[in-house]
């Protein structure tokens, strides 16, 4: 299991990427570019960033739950 410092850094990187993808998606919407290859790529990139964040968050929640229950995790 990564140290708390490594975990915070990983969270920071993932949130920064997700924020970037959200901004790009909103930009595309604001300028009416919601079709074509660029839009599909924007949606794909946003989805990937969100899924990576959710995987990370799920591991953190599981680790916290295990810790609260006194279960050792590897």
Helices and strands as residue ranges (DSSP letters): H 4-30, H 36-68
